[in-house]
Structures are given as structure tokens and as C-alpha cells.
Amino acid sequence: MKKCKTLDGKYVYKIKKNSEEYFLANKENYKEDIDNLIKELDGLKFNSLIIIFGIDTAEYLNELKKNICEQNRVIIYEPNKDVFEENKVINLTHNKIKLILFEKEKVKEQLSLFINPLNFDNLYLQFFGNYEEIYKEEAEVLTQALDYLFVDSLSFMVLSNRFGEVFIRNLIWNLDIINKSTSIDKIKGRYKDVPAIIVSAGPSLEENIKSMVRNKEALKNYLVVAGSRTLKALIENGINPNLIVTIDPVDENYEMISEYINSDIPLAFYEYSNRKILSEYKGEKIYLSSILSKVVEELNTLKSIYLGGSVAHTAVDVARTLACNPIIFAGQDLAYTNEKHHAKEATFNLDKSINYEATELVKDVNGNEVKTNATLNSFRETLQDYIKGDKRINEVEYINVSNGAMIEGTIHMDFDDLFKTNIFNASKYNFKPIYNMKINRDEIINDITEFISFYIEEAKYGIEKCTLLQECHENKSLVDIDNEDKDFIEFMDCFSKIINFENSKKSIFLGGYFNNFTSNIKRERFRMDVKDYERLTSNMKYQSKCLLGYFKDMKKMLEDVQKIVKEEVANFNKYHSIN
């Protein structure tokens, strides 16, 4: 690596890669590369996240700092280790700028610390100089990681928006079910080294079921885990699963399981699972905590279950909590194998209204291309991340007997061949219920209603005070002001109420409503260009207007949730007074 002076007086590194020499940026007109980088940041918001691929000699940093504000975060990935070493002092001298050595196996995990549902649509990706051409593979990995996090965050927000109401209704109803169930923690590790088959509904399920039927005797040594969609297909082929996992919140999921509502197969659920299924299902239930363990003190020692987007993700985590090993994926195509979206036996009426259009191509288990879509591919990547994390700390094997998309971290095997191998290292535990859950439903309902009522009053107070603050002088400053100023004290009081609301552990009770609210409020009420940041953040009148909008939206959101809670509590009480 050599540092060279450019024709316009800047400095650029010349590096050697694969026996070829390259300049990392324009050796004749370096300023043009800097100008192009800055130009692409046009319209930058005060809280935008900026990701840059390539630091070179760091010549652009001074110009970059002139175009960002104190709220912006800048992440710079450098793929060349020598260049990184020359510039790593940046991490000591710039609080808002972080230089990271690019390592493809770490990039997704690193970016997930910075990208979330609140900022995923407010980020800038820029490739400096000649980096994208010189480091094509690394640039592609970075782009794919960002695409994955974008889809993951977008999916989270879509679910919050689509299921916000049903989440709350299910939570209110299911509180009563929890005390009649066994916590997953009470049977943790009980299936140590028992192989588990996670049965999903992909096109390969048809062949996988035939293999299970052919090997019924051997199947007795496995823990067979079904979702609601695959339960019928298994039972109709004479295979009784050992466990059902249901996490979908909507009533359409009830259609899939309604014929077997009197089954004695244990059913695992979490707080947002469909309340109709849980109310009517006769078999034993296993409680998987995701919400209450974060806010109810008596439950904070419970393991929080993994929710990766599909029931298969949760089923895998359940099996691993039980210490099953190996984990076998059946019907886990995550692609349109043979142009099908699901196995015929696992297709229901609701599928007629769903758009299953294929939009992407991925490698299948044989190395050929197979069609998929963004959602299925996101599921595949989250599953791969789970497997990678598990194998990093545990000696566990994952086997894929499906014939769809390749799942990294798994061994692909023919199902019949797998049944011939000796992988049985333990006898299967005979599940017995342990009714250890003793939550006070009425107390939790009161906590929810009191939390909502309290912050509705806080919102009303904020609306009143911020309306009055609108009458302050046009140029009254929040910076050059006496701390004893009456308006300043009231403004800070309002601001502290927002901080307390957003940081409250009990905001989790609001579910998707809270996620959508905090996301939308930042987009609609607090949008500021970087160039206006210093002027507007110091202006009391402008900031009071922003807080006023916040409190108005907050009040409406809380009143909507309050209405749902009251309705569902009344529905629950009416149902139980009749039954």
C-alpha cells in the first residue's frame, strides 16, 4: 500500500489486490469523488444514518462533518485491513463517526445494532471513490445485509400495523389461559439429545410425509413438532405429532386446527396467539413468554421465546429449549419448489387471497436456482442467523430433508436415509403438565388500564401547556435562556413526560400501536433537514409545536387502545359468565 498525491493536491492510497494495483479513489481529481459523496447526501435529515463503504485517506471527513449535525450517525466500512489500521484513530477523535473493518461474516450483526424499525427508511448508503468496483464481492455483501435489515424492519412495522388490534385483544383474553398452562421453563432440557423434526408446510412436505409414513416405527424416537398449518396433513396420514406450536394471532389460523380442537397433543403458545384456539383447545398447553416476562416482575426469570417471523422459527427455539438435538427441517422449502407455495395437504381457503408472486432467485439444496419472494427469503436468513448463533455456543446439528432453498448451517440429507442412521441418544420424555403459572389476571388488567389512563392525562396536560407555549415570542430560544424562565420550565416538563412515556416498560402492553406511533411520530412530527437543525432545535415556538402534535397523536392512540381493552375485558367477562 502506498500513499500518493493526486493532481489536485489530495492524497489517495494505491493498493494491490489479486496481483493488480488500484487507486482507491480518483488520482487525478480527488475532489470530484468528495463532491459526489456529499452531493448524494442532499436532503439529509437531522437523524439520518449514513453508511459509507471506504475511507481511503479520510480526505472527505472534514467536508462530511460540515454537512451533518450532532444527531447523525456515520458508519464507515473499510475492507482493506492496512487502510483500516492507518485510519482507526478516527474512532478516538470522532464521537459520531465509527470506522469498522469490513468482515463479511460480521456485517449483518453489526448493522443490526444501528438499524431498527424506527430508522430503516432514513438511511443513506454511499460507496466512496473506486471501492465498489475494486471490492465488488464485499460491496454486494454489504448491500444484501442492508436489504435484509430493511425487509426485516419493514415486516415488523407491517405486522404491528396489521395486527395491532388483534394482538391486544389476544393478550387480554389469553391472560386467563396462562395459569392453566405449563411454562416452557419447567420442562427445559427434558428432551436432551432427542432428535426433533420441525414440520413446515412447504412443497417438500408431501414427499417428507411419505418418508415419515414409511418409517413410522423409527419416528417414535423423534419429537415431531407441527404448526397449525401442518397438523391436519400429519394426522390424516396417521402421524400424531408430539407438540403443536401456534403463534399466529388471526382467526384464519383457527380454520387450520378446528377439526382437532379436542386433541390431547400439547399445544405451545405465547401471549399474542389466537385467543379462539386457546379458549377452545382441550389439550394441555405450554406457555412461551415474550411480553409478560419483560414487565411482570414475577415472570422476569422466564426465558423469552424467539420470534423470527414464522412459526418454524419459534418451533426451532422450543425444540432447542427442550435440548433436542439434532434439529431436522421437513417441508422447510422457503421457496417455490416445483412452482408451488405450499404442499397441497397444507393449503387452506385463506391462501386463495394471498399473493404468492415469486420475486427473487436463490440457490436450492442442489445448487440450482429456485424462485422465492422477499418474505420467504427473509425467513430463510433469520433462520440461518439463529442456526449460526446456536452452533457458535452449542454442539448441535441441523439437518434439512426438504428440497427447496439451501439453508446455511444445515446438512442436506434424504429423509429415508436419515431414518436409517443411528441418531437416537436418549429416550423421549413423556410430557406431564406442571401448572406453575400463578399470575394475577386482574392485577395485570389494572396495570394496563391505569398505565393508559395515566398517560392520557399526561397527554392532555401536554396539549394544554404546549398550546400556551405557542404564544411565546417567534424567536424565543431554548439555548440562550434563563433556566428559571417559566416557559422553559414548562417546556422541559412536557419533554420529560414524553421521555418517561417512551421509556416505560409498560409501553410494551400497547403492542403494535406503540411501535406504529413512535415510528410515525418521528416521520411526521419531527422531520428536519440537517441544514435547519441548529435553528429549529433551539426555537421554543417550533419545538412546542412538535410536542403539541406528539401529545395529540399520543392521546388519540391511547384512547384507541383504551377502547379495545375495555371491549375485550367485557367480551371475556360475558363469555365466562355464560360458560
C-alpha positions as CSV (number, residue, x, y, z in Angstrom):
1,M,0.0,0.0,0.0
2,K,1.3,3.4,-1.0
3,K,0.0,6.9,-0.3
4,C,0.2,9.0,-3.4
5,K,-0.5,12.7,-4.1
6,T,-3.3,13.4,-6.5
7,L,-3.2,16.0,-9.3
8,D,-5.5,18.3,-7.3
9,G,-3.3,18.1,-4.2
10,K,-5.1,15.4,-2.2
11,Y,-3.8,12.0,-1.1
12,V,-5.0,8.6,-2.3
13,Y,-3.9,5.1,-1.5
14,K,-2.7,2.7,-4.2
15,I,-3.3,-0.9,-3.1
16,K,-2.5,-4.3,-4.5
17,K,-5.4,-6.8,-4.8
18,N,-5.1,-10.2,-6.5
19,S,-1.7,-9.1,-8.1
20,E,-3.4,-6.0,-9.6
21,E,-2.8,-2.4,-8.5
22,Y,-5.7,0.0,-7.9
23,F,-6.2,3.6,-6.7
24,L,-9.0,3.6,-4.1
25,A,-10.2,7.0,-5.5
26,N,-9.7,9.4,-8.4
27,K,-6.0,10.0,-8.6
28,E,-6.4,13.0,-10.9
29,N,-9.5,14.8,-9.5
30,Y,-10.0,13.5,-5.9
31,K,-12.2,16.5,-5.1
32,E,-14.7,15.2,-7.6
33,D,-15.2,12.0,-5.6
34,I,-15.6,14.0,-2.4
35,D,-18.2,16.3,-4.1
36,N,-20.1,13.2,-5.5
37,L,-20.2,11.8,-2.0
38,I,-21.5,15.0,-0.4
39,K,-24.0,15.6,-3.3
40,E,-25.6,12.2,-2.6
41,L,-26.4,13.4,0.9
42,D,-28.7,16.1,-0.3
43,G,-31.9,16.1,1.7
44,L,-30.2,14.5,4.7
45,K,-32.4,14.6,7.8
46,F,-31.1,15.6,11.2
47,N,-31.4,12.0,12.4
48,S,-30.4,10.1,9.3
49,L,-28.0,7.2,9.5
50,I,-25.1,7.4,6.9
51,I,-23.3,4.2,5.9
52,I,-20.2,4.7,3.7
53,F,-18.1,2.0,2.1
54,G,-14.5,3.0,2.0
55,I,-12.4,5.5,4.0
56,D,-9.2,5.7,1.8
57,T,-7.1,8.5,3.2
58,A,-10.0,10.1,5.1
59,E,-9.7,13.2,3.0
60,Y,-13.5,13.6,2.8
61,L,-14.1,13.7,6.6
62,N,-13.8,17.4,7.0
63,E,-16.3,18.1,4.2
64,L,-18.6,15.4,5.6
65,K,-18.6,16.9,9.1
66,K,-19.8,20.2,7.6
67,N,-22.9,18.5,6.2
68,I,-24.1,16.5,9.2
69,C,-25.3,17.5,12.6
70,E,-24.8,16.2,16.1
71,Q,-27.7,13.7,15.8
72,N,-26.4,12.0,12.7
73,R,-24.5,8.7,13.0
74,V,-21.9,7.8,10.3
75,I,-20.7,4.2,9.9
76,I,-17.7,3.7,7.6
77,Y,-16.8,0.2,6.5
78,E,-13.2,-0.3,5.3
79,P,-12.5,-3.6,3.5
80,N,-8.7,-3.2,3.4
81,K,-7.1,-4.0,6.7
82,D,-4.0,-1.9,6.1
83,V,-6.1,1.1,5.3
84,F,-8.2,0.5,8.3
85,E,-5.1,0.4,10.6
86,E,-3.9,3.7,9.2
87,N,-7.3,5.4,10.0
88,K,-8.5,3.7,13.1
89,V,-7.7,6.8,15.2
90,I,-11.0,8.1,13.8
91,N,-12.8,6.1,16.4
92,L,-11.0,8.0,19.1
93,T,-11.4,11.5,17.7
94,H,-15.0,11.5,16.2
95,N,-17.9,10.7,18.5
96,K,-20.5,10.3,15.8
97,I,-18.3,8.6,13.2
98,K,-17.4,5.0,13.6
99,L,-14.9,3.2,11.4
100,I,-15.3,-0.6,11.2
101,L,-13.1,-3.2,9.5
102,F,-15.3,-5.0,7.0
103,E,-15.7,-8.7,7.8
104,K,-18.5,-10.2,5.8
105,E,-19.5,-12.8,8.4
106,K,-20.0,-9.9,11.0
107,V,-21.5,-7.1,8.9
108,K,-25.2,-8.1,9.3
109,E,-24.9,-8.5,13.1
110,Q,-23.0,-5.2,13.4
111,L,-25.5,-3.2,11.3
112,S,-28.4,-4.7,13.3
113,L,-27.1,-2.6,16.3
114,F,-27.8,0.6,14.3
115,I,-30.7,-0.2,12.1
116,N,-34.2,-0.7,13.5
117,P,-37.9,-0.2,12.6
118,L,-37.6,3.5,13.7
119,N,-34.8,4.4,11.2
120,F,-34.7,1.8,8.5
121,D,-36.2,4.2,5.9
122,N,-34.0,7.0,6.9
123,L,-30.5,5.8,6.0
124,Y,-28.0,6.6,3.2
125,L,-25.6,4.1,1.7
126,Q,-22.7,5.5,-0.3
127,F,-19.7,3.9,-2.0
128,F,-16.7,6.2,-2.0
129,G,-14.4,6.5,-4.9
130,N,-13.5,3.3,-6.7
131,Y,-14.4,1.0,-3.7
132,E,-17.5,-0.5,-5.2
133,E,-15.6,-1.6,-8.4
134,I,-12.5,-2.9,-6.5
135,Y,-14.3,-4.7,-3.8
136,K,-17.4,-6.0,-5.7
137,E,-18.0,-9.0,-3.5
138,E,-17.7,-7.1,-0.3
139,A,-20.0,-4.3,-1.6
140,E,-22.6,-6.9,-2.6
141,V,-22.5,-8.5,0.9
142,L,-23.0,-5.0,2.5
143,T,-25.9,-4.3,0.2
144,Q,-27.5,-7.7,0.9
145,A,-27.1,-7.1,4.6
146,L,-28.9,-3.8,4.4
147,D,-31.6,-5.3,2.2
148,Y,-32.2,-8.0,4.8
149,L,-32.4,-5.5,7.7
150,F,-34.7,-3.2,5.6
151,V,-37.1,-6.1,4.9
152,D,-36.9,-7.3,8.5
153,S,-37.8,-3.8,9.8
154,L,-40.5,-3.3,7.2
155,S,-42.1,-6.6,8.0
156,F,-42.0,-5.8,11.7
157,M,-43.9,-2.5,11.1
158,V,-46.3,-4.1,8.7
159,L,-47.2,-6.7,11.4
160,S,-47.5,-4.0,14.0
161,N,-49.9,-2.1,11.8
162,R,-51.9,-5.1,10.5
163,F,-52.2,-6.9,13.8
164,G,-52.0,-4.2,16.4
165,E,-55.7,-4.5,17.5
166,V,-55.8,-8.3,17.5
167,F,-52.5,-8.5,19.4
168,I,-54.1,-6.5,22.3
169,R,-57.4,-8.5,22.2
170,N,-55.5,-11.8,22.3
171,L,-53.3,-10.6,25.2
172,I,-56.3,-9.6,27.3
173,W,-58.0,-12.9,26.6
174,N,-55.0,-15.2,27.0
175,L,-54.0,-14.0,30.4
176,D,-56.6,-16.4,31.8
177,I,-55.1,-19.3,29.8
178,I,-51.5,-18.8,31.2
179,N,-52.4,-20.0,34.7
180,K,-53.8,-23.2,33.2
181,S,-50.6,-24.0,31.3
182,T,-47.1,-25.3,31.9
183,S,-44.2,-22.8,31.4
184,I,-41.6,-24.0,28.9
185,D,-39.0,-23.3,31.6
186,K,-40.4,-26.1,33.7
187,I,-39.6,-28.7,31.0
188,K,-36.4,-27.1,29.8
189,G,-33.8,-29.7,28.8
190,R,-36.3,-32.6,29.3
191,Y,-35.7,-33.8,25.7
192,K,-31.9,-33.7,25.7
193,D,-30.4,-35.3,22.6
194,V,-33.8,-36.4,21.3
195,P,-34.0,-35.6,17.5
196,A,-36.7,-33.1,16.7
197,I,-38.5,-32.8,13.3
198,I,-39.8,-29.3,12.7
199,V,-42.7,-29.9,10.2
200,S,-43.4,-27.0,7.9
201,A,-45.8,-26.6,5.0
202,G,-43.5,-26.1,2.0
203,P,-44.0,-28.1,-1.2
204,S,-41.5,-30.8,0.1
205,L,-43.9,-31.7,2.8
206,E,-45.7,-34.1,0.5
207,E,-42.6,-36.3,0.0
208,N,-41.4,-35.8,3.6
209,I,-44.7,-37.2,4.9
210,K,-44.4,-40.2,2.7
211,S,-41.0,-40.8,4.3
212,M,-42.4,-40.5,7.8
213,V,-45.2,-42.9,6.9
214,R,-42.6,-45.4,5.6
215,N,-40.6,-45.1,8.7
216,K,-43.3,-44.9,11.4
217,E,-41.6,-47.2,13.8
218,A,-38.4,-45.2,13.8
219,L,-40.5,-42.0,14.0
220,K,-41.4,-42.9,17.6
221,N,-37.9,-41.9,18.6
222,Y,-38.3,-38.4,17.3
223,L,-40.1,-35.3,18.8
224,V,-42.4,-34.3,15.9
225,V,-43.3,-30.6,16.1
226,A,-46.2,-29.3,14.0
227,G,-47.6,-25.9,13.3
228,S,-51.3,-25.2,12.9
229,R,-51.0,-25.4,9.1
230,T,-49.3,-28.9,9.1
231,L,-51.3,-30.6,11.9
232,K,-54.1,-31.8,9.6
233,A,-51.7,-33.2,6.9
234,L,-49.8,-35.2,9.6
235,I,-52.9,-36.6,11.4
236,E,-54.6,-37.6,8.1
237,N,-51.5,-39.6,7.2
238,G,-51.6,-41.4,10.6
239,I,-48.9,-39.4,12.2
240,N,-49.6,-37.8,15.6
241,P,-47.2,-35.0,16.3
242,N,-45.8,-34.7,19.9
243,L,-46.2,-31.0,20.0
244,I,-48.1,-28.2,18.2
245,V,-46.8,-24.7,18.1
246,T,-49.2,-21.9,17.3
247,I,-48.2,-18.2,17.2
248,D,-50.4,-16.7,14.5
249,P,-52.9,-14.2,16.0
250,V,-55.7,-14.2,13.5
251,D,-58.9,-16.3,13.3
252,E,-57.9,-17.7,9.9
253,N,-55.4,-19.8,11.9
254,Y,-58.4,-21.4,13.7
255,E,-59.6,-22.9,10.4
256,M,-56.4,-25.0,10.2
257,I,-56.8,-26.6,13.6
258,S,-60.6,-26.6,14.2
259,E,-61.1,-30.2,13.3
260,Y,-58.6,-31.2,16.1
261,I,-59.7,-28.8,18.8
262,N,-60.4,-31.8,21.1
263,S,-56.9,-33.3,20.6
264,D,-54.7,-34.2,23.5
265,I,-51.5,-33.1,21.8
266,P,-49.7,-30.4,23.9
267,L,-50.0,-27.0,22.3
268,A,-47.4,-24.3,22.8
269,F,-48.5,-20.7,22.6
270,Y,-47.5,-17.1,23.5
271,E,-49.4,-14.0,24.6
272,Y,-50.5,-13.0,21.1
273,S,-51.5,-16.4,19.9
274,N,-55.1,-16.7,18.6
275,R,-57.5,-16.5,21.5
276,K,-60.2,-18.6,19.9
277,I,-57.8,-21.5,19.5
278,L,-56.6,-21.3,23.1
279,S,-60.1,-20.9,24.5
280,E,-61.4,-24.0,22.8
281,Y,-58.4,-26.3,22.6
282,K,-58.9,-29.2,25.0
283,G,-55.3,-30.5,25.2
284,E,-52.6,-29.4,27.6
285,K,-50.9,-26.0,26.9
286,I,-47.3,-24.9,27.2
287,Y,-46.7,-21.1,27.8
288,L,-44.0,-19.4,25.8
289,S,-43.2,-15.9,27.2
290,S,-42.5,-12.9,25.0
291,I,-44.4,-10.0,26.6
292,L,-45.1,-10.5,30.2
293,S,-41.6,-11.6,31.2
294,K,-40.4,-8.1,30.3
295,V,-42.9,-6.3,32.5
296,V,-44.4,-8.6,35.2
297,E,-41.8,-8.9,38.0
298,E,-42.9,-12.4,39.0
299,L,-42.2,-13.6,35.4
300,N,-38.9,-11.8,34.7
301,T,-36.9,-15.0,35.1
302,L,-38.7,-16.8,32.3
303,K,-36.9,-17.4,29.0
304,S,-38.2,-15.1,26.3
305,I,-39.1,-17.2,23.2
306,Y,-37.6,-16.4,19.8
307,L,-40.0,-15.0,17.2
308,G,-38.3,-14.9,13.8
309,G,-41.3,-14.3,11.6
310,S,-42.7,-17.7,11.0
311,V,-44.0,-20.5,13.3
312,A,-40.9,-22.6,12.3
313,H,-38.6,-20.2,13.9
314,T,-40.4,-20.4,17.2
315,A,-40.8,-24.2,16.9
316,V,-37.0,-24.5,16.5
317,D,-36.4,-22.4,19.6
318,V,-38.9,-24.5,21.5
319,A,-37.1,-27.7,20.4
320,R,-33.7,-26.2,21.4
321,T,-35.1,-25.1,24.8
322,L,-36.1,-28.7,25.3
323,A,-32.5,-29.6,24.4
324,C,-33.4,-31.5,21.2
325,N,-30.5,-32.5,19.0
326,P,-30.3,-32.8,16.0
327,I,-32.9,-30.5,14.6
328,I,-34.5,-31.7,11.3
329,F,-36.3,-29.5,8.9
330,A,-39.1,-31.1,6.9
331,G,-41.2,-29.1,4.5
332,Q,-39.0,-26.1,5.1
333,D,-38.6,-25.1,1.5
334,L,-38.6,-21.3,1.9
335,A,-39.0,-21.2,-1.9
336,Y,-41.5,-22.2,-4.6
337,T,-40.2,-25.7,-5.2
338,N,-41.8,-27.1,-8.3
339,E,-43.7,-23.7,-8.7
340,K,-45.8,-24.4,-5.5
341,H,-46.1,-22.1,-2.5
342,H,-47.3,-24.8,-0.1
343,A,-47.8,-28.6,-0.1
344,K,-51.3,-29.5,-1.3
345,E,-52.2,-31.1,2.0
346,A,-51.3,-27.8,3.8
347,T,-53.2,-25.4,1.6
348,F,-56.3,-23.7,3.0
349,N,-59.1,-21.3,1.8
350,L,-57.2,-18.3,3.0
351,D,-54.4,-19.0,0.5
352,K,-56.7,-18.0,-2.3
353,S,-56.5,-14.4,-1.2
354,I,-52.7,-14.2,-0.7
355,N,-50.3,-13.0,-3.4
356,Y,-47.6,-15.6,-3.7
357,E,-45.8,-14.0,-6.6
358,A,-42.1,-15.0,-6.8
359,T,-39.8,-12.0,-7.0
360,E,-36.3,-13.4,-6.3
361,L,-34.0,-16.3,-7.1
362,V,-31.9,-18.2,-4.6
363,K,-29.8,-21.4,-4.6
364,D,-31.6,-24.6,-3.8
365,V,-30.2,-27.7,-2.0
366,N,-28.7,-29.0,-5.2
367,G,-27.1,-25.7,-6.2
368,N,-29.7,-24.8,-8.8
369,E,-31.7,-21.6,-8.8
370,V,-35.2,-21.7,-7.3
371,K,-37.9,-19.0,-7.1
372,T,-38.8,-17.3,-3.8
373,N,-40.0,-14.0,-2.6
374,A,-38.7,-11.3,-0.1
375,T,-40.7,-12.7,2.8
376,L,-39.6,-16.3,2.4
377,N,-36.0,-15.2,1.8
378,S,-36.1,-13.1,5.0
379,F,-37.4,-16.1,6.9
380,R,-34.5,-18.1,5.5
381,E,-31.9,-15.5,6.5
382,T,-33.3,-15.2,10.1
383,L,-33.3,-18.9,10.4
384,Q,-29.7,-19.1,9.2
385,D,-28.8,-16.4,11.8
386,Y,-30.5,-18.4,14.5
387,I,-28.6,-21.6,13.5
388,K,-25.3,-19.7,13.3
389,G,-25.8,-18.3,16.8
390,D,-26.8,-21.6,18.2
391,K,-23.9,-23.5,16.7
392,R,-21.5,-20.9,17.9
393,I,-22.1,-21.8,21.5
394,N,-23.6,-25.3,21.4
395,E,-22.7,-28.6,19.9
396,V,-25.8,-29.1,17.8
397,E,-26.5,-30.4,14.3
398,Y,-29.2,-29.1,11.9
399,I,-30.4,-31.3,9.1
400,N,-32.5,-30.3,6.1
401,V,-34.6,-33.0,4.5
402,S,-36.6,-30.5,2.4
403,N,-35.8,-29.9,-1.3
404,G,-36.2,-26.2,-1.5
405,A,-33.8,-23.3,-0.8
406,M,-30.4,-24.1,0.7
407,I,-30.3,-23.2,4.4
408,E,-26.8,-22.3,5.5
409,G,-25.7,-24.2,8.6
410,T,-27.6,-27.3,7.8
411,I,-26.6,-30.7,6.3
412,H,-28.9,-31.8,3.5
413,M,-30.0,-35.4,3.6
414,D,-32.6,-37.7,2.0
415,F,-35.2,-38.3,4.7
416,D,-35.3,-42.1,4.2
417,D,-31.5,-42.2,4.5
418,L,-31.7,-40.2,7.7
419,F,-34.1,-42.7,9.3
420,K,-31.5,-45.4,8.6
421,T,-28.9,-43.6,10.7
422,N,-28.4,-44.1,14.4
423,I,-29.0,-40.7,15.9
424,F,-31.0,-41.8,19.0
425,N,-29.0,-41.0,22.1
426,A,-31.9,-40.5,24.5
427,S,-35.3,-41.8,25.3
428,K,-38.3,-39.4,24.7
429,Y,-39.7,-37.7,27.7
430,N,-43.4,-38.3,28.4
431,F,-44.8,-34.8,28.9
432,K,-46.6,-34.2,32.1
433,P,-48.2,-30.8,32.9
434,I,-46.8,-28.7,35.7
435,Y,-49.2,-25.9,36.5
436,N,-46.7,-23.5,37.9
437,M,-48.0,-20.2,36.4
438,K,-49.7,-18.0,39.0
439,I,-50.2,-14.6,37.5
440,N,-53.0,-12.3,38.8
441,R,-55.0,-11.5,35.7
442,D,-57.0,-8.7,37.4
443,E,-53.8,-7.0,38.6
444,I,-52.3,-7.1,35.1
445,I,-55.5,-5.7,33.5
446,N,-55.5,-3.0,36.1
447,D,-51.8,-2.2,35.4
448,I,-52.7,-1.9,31.7
449,T,-55.7,0.3,32.2
450,E,-54.0,2.5,34.8
451,F,-51.0,3.0,32.6
452,I,-53.2,4.0,29.7
453,S,-55.3,6.3,31.8
454,F,-52.3,8.0,33.4
455,Y,-50.7,8.8,30.1
456,I,-53.9,10.0,28.6
457,E,-53.9,12.6,31.4
458,E,-50.3,13.3,30.7
459,A,-51.1,13.9,27.0
460,K,-53.9,16.3,27.9
461,Y,-51.6,18.2,30.2
462,G,-49.0,18.4,27.4
463,I,-51.6,19.6,24.9
464,E,-52.7,22.4,27.3
465,K,-49.2,23.5,28.1
466,C,-47.8,23.3,24.5
467,T,-50.8,25.2,23.2
468,L,-49.9,28.1,25.6
469,L,-46.2,27.8,24.7
470,Q,-47.2,28.5,21.1
471,E,-47.9,32.1,22.2
472,C,-44.3,32.7,23.1
473,H,-42.1,35.1,21.0
474,E,-41.3,33.9,17.5
475,N,-37.5,33.7,18.2
476,K,-37.5,32.7,21.8
477,S,-34.5,30.4,22.3
478,L,-34.2,27.2,24.2
479,V,-30.4,27.7,24.4
480,D,-29.9,31.3,25.3
481,I,-32.4,31.3,28.2
482,D,-32.5,31.5,31.9
483,N,-33.1,28.1,33.5
484,E,-35.7,29.7,35.7
485,D,-37.7,31.0,32.8
486,K,-41.4,29.9,33.3
487,D,-41.9,28.9,29.6
488,F,-38.6,26.9,29.6
489,I,-39.5,25.1,32.8
490,E,-42.9,24.1,31.3
491,F,-41.4,23.1,28.0
492,M,-38.8,20.8,29.8
493,D,-41.6,19.4,31.9
494,C,-43.6,18.4,28.8
495,F,-40.4,17.0,27.2
496,S,-39.7,14.8,30.3
497,K,-43.2,13.4,30.1
498,I,-42.5,12.1,26.5
499,I,-39.2,10.6,27.6
500,N,-40.9,8.8,30.6
501,F,-43.7,7.5,28.3
502,E,-41.3,6.1,25.7
503,N,-39.0,4.6,28.2
504,S,-41.7,3.0,30.3
505,K,-41.5,-0.8,30.4
506,K,-45.3,-0.9,30.4
507,S,-45.4,0.6,26.9
508,I,-45.0,-3.0,25.7
509,F,-48.7,-3.5,26.7
510,L,-49.6,-1.2,23.7
511,G,-48.0,-3.7,21.3
512,G,-48.2,-2.7,17.6
513,Y,-50.0,0.6,18.5
514,F,-46.9,1.8,20.3
515,N,-44.5,0.7,17.6
516,N,-46.5,2.4,14.9
517,F,-47.0,5.6,17.0
518,T,-43.3,6.1,17.7
519,S,-42.3,5.3,14.1
520,N,-44.9,7.6,12.6
521,I,-44.4,10.4,15.0
522,K,-40.7,10.7,14.2
523,R,-41.5,10.8,10.5
524,E,-44.4,13.2,10.6
525,R,-43.8,15.5,13.5
526,F,-40.0,15.6,13.8
527,R,-38.7,15.8,10.3
528,M,-35.9,18.3,10.0
529,D,-33.3,18.8,7.4
530,V,-29.7,18.9,8.7
531,K,-29.4,22.5,7.4
532,D,-32.3,23.6,9.7
533,Y,-31.3,21.5,12.7
534,E,-29.5,24.2,14.8
535,R,-32.0,26.9,14.1
536,L,-35.2,24.8,14.7
537,T,-34.0,22.7,17.7
538,S,-33.2,25.9,19.6
539,N,-36.5,27.6,18.7
540,M,-39.1,27.2,21.5
541,K,-42.1,28.0,19.4
542,Y,-41.2,25.4,16.8
543,Q,-40.3,22.7,19.3
544,S,-43.5,23.4,21.2
545,K,-45.5,22.9,18.0
546,C,-43.7,19.5,17.5
547,L,-44.5,18.4,21.1
548,L,-48.1,19.6,20.7
549,G,-48.5,17.3,17.7
550,Y,-46.9,14.5,19.6
551,F,-49.3,14.8,22.6
552,K,-52.3,15.0,20.3
553,D,-51.3,11.8,18.5
554,M,-50.4,10.1,21.7
555,K,-53.8,10.9,23.3
556,K,-55.6,9.5,20.2
557,M,-53.5,6.3,20.1
558,L,-54.0,5.7,23.9
559,E,-57.8,6.3,23.6
560,D,-58.0,3.8,20.8
561,V,-56.2,1.2,22.8
562,Q,-58.3,2.0,25.9
563,K,-61.4,1.3,23.9
564,I,-60.1,-2.1,22.7
565,V,-59.1,-3.1,26.2
566,K,-62.5,-2.2,27.7
567,E,-64.3,-4.1,24.9
568,E,-62.2,-7.2,25.2
569,V,-62.4,-7.3,29.0
570,A,-66.2,-7.0,28.7
571,N,-66.2,-9.8,26.0
572,F,-64.2,-12.0,28.2
573,N,-66.4,-11.5,31.3
574,K,-69.5,-12.1,29.2
575,Y,-68.2,-15.3,27.7
576,H,-67.2,-16.7,31.1
577,S,-70.5,-15.7,32.8
578,I,-72.3,-17.8,30.1
579,N,-69.8,-20.7,30.2
